[in-house]
Amino acid sequence: MDQFTSYSSLKELQQRKERIREDLQRGTKDMTRLCQETFVPTKPDTRKEAVTRAVNIGFMVFDGIMLAKKLDSKYAIVMKSLELIHKWQKGRK
């Protein structure tokens, strides 16, 4: 809609404001529903699903820990190299 719409009465302005408010509320409800469907886990129907979910979560945690460990060791090498370069440059002056 045009950014500079002219209104002939206060009632028209109030109606437009109400339509915009309703659109925003509908959008908020839709976003809430989509987020819940996407991020909130559903209750498992059977014991098998519960065990499978627990195992999957365990593997995800393990993968996260292994990734953090790998990144930490690589980051430590980079930091040590930068520290040595800094000491070398400081010694040259």
CYANA upper distance limits for C-alpha pairs under 8 A (distance plus 0.5 A):
  7 TYR  CA     12 GLU  CA      6.76
  7 TYR  CA     13 LEU  CA      6.78
  8 SER  CA     12 GLU  CA      7.57
  9 SER  CA     13 LEU  CA      7.25
 10 LEU  CA     14 GLN  CA      6.70
 11 LYS  CA     15 GLN  CA      6.65
 12 GLU  CA     16 ARG  CA      6.70
 13 LEU  CA     17 LYS  CA      6.64
 14 GLN  CA     18 GLU  CA      6.64
 15 GLN  CA     19 ARG  CA      6.72
 16 ARG  CA     20 ILE  CA      6.71
 17 LYS  CA     21 ARG  CA      6.66
 18 GLU  CA     22 GLU  CA      6.67
 19 ARG  CA     23 ASP  CA      6.71
 20 ILE  CA     24 LEU  CA      6.67
 21 ARG  CA     25 GLN  CA      6.69
 22 GLU  CA     26 ARG  CA      6.64
 23 ASP  CA     27 GLY  CA      6.61
 24 LEU  CA     28 THR  CA      6.55
 25 GLN  CA     29 LYS  CA      6.67
 26 ARG  CA     30 ASP  CA      6.67
 27 GLY  CA     31 MET  CA      6.61
 28 THR  CA     32 THR  CA      6.58
 29 LYS  CA     33 ARG  CA      6.63
 30 ASP  CA     34 LEU  CA      6.64
 31 MET  CA     35 CYS  CA      6.58
 32 THR  CA     36 GLN  CA      6.66
 33 ARG  CA     37 GLU  CA      6.66
 34 LEU  CA     38 THR  CA      6.59
 35 CYS  CA     39 PHE  CA      6.27
 35 CYS  CA     40 VAL  CA      7.99
 36 GLN  CA     40 VAL  CA      5.51
 37 GLU  CA     41 PRO  CA      8.34
 44 PRO  CA     49 GLU  CA      5.98
 44 PRO  CA     50 ALA  CA      5.98
 45 ASP  CA     49 GLU  CA      7.14
 45 ASP  CA     50 ALA  CA      8.27
 46 THR  CA     50 ALA  CA      7.01
 47 ARG  CA     51 VAL  CA      6.73
 48 LYS  CA     52 THR  CA      6.61
 49 GLU  CA     53 ARG  CA      6.55
 50 ALA  CA     54 ALA  CA      6.71
 51 VAL  CA     55 VAL  CA      6.68
 52 THR  CA     56 ASN  CA      6.65
 53 ARG  CA     57 ILE  CA      6.63
 54 ALA  CA     58 GLY  CA      6.64
 55 VAL  CA     59 PHE  CA      6.74
 56 ASN  CA     60 MET  CA      6.73
 57 ILE  CA     61 VAL  CA      6.72
 58 GLY  CA     62 PHE  CA      6.70
 59 PHE  CA     63 ASP  CA      6.54
 60 MET  CA     64 GLY  CA      6.63
 61 VAL  CA     65 ILE  CA      6.74
 62 PHE  CA     66 MET  CA      6.70
 63 ASP  CA     67 LEU  CA      6.56
 64 GLY  CA     68 ALA  CA      6.61
 65 ILE  CA     69 LYS  CA      6.64
 66 MET  CA     70 LYS  CA      6.65
 67 LEU  CA     71 LEU  CA      6.57
 68 ALA  CA     72 ASP  CA      6.44
 69 LYS  CA     73 SER  CA      6.79
 70 LYS  CA     74 LYS  CA      6.83
 71 LEU  CA     75 TYR  CA      6.35
 72 ASP  CA     76 ALA  CA      6.49
 73 SER  CA     77 ILE  CA      6.93
 74 LYS  CA     78 VAL  CA      6.93
 75 TYR  CA     79 MET  CA      6.63
 76 ALA  CA     80 LYS  CA      6.53
 77 ILE  CA     81 SER  CA      6.66
 78 VAL  CA     82 LEU  CA      6.70
 79 MET  CA     83 GLU  CA      6.57
 80 LYS  CA     84 LEU  CA      6.70
 81 SER  CA     85 ILE  CA      6.67
 82 LEU  CA     86 HIS  CA      6.57
 83 GLU  CA     87 LYS  CA      6.71
 84 LEU  CA     88 TRP  CA      6.54
 85 ILE  CA     89 GLN  CA      6.60
 86 HIS  CA     90 LYS  CA      6.55
 87 LYS  CA     91 GLY  CA      6.57
 88 TRP  CA     92 ARG  CA      6.85
 89 GLN  CA     93 LYS  CA      7.31
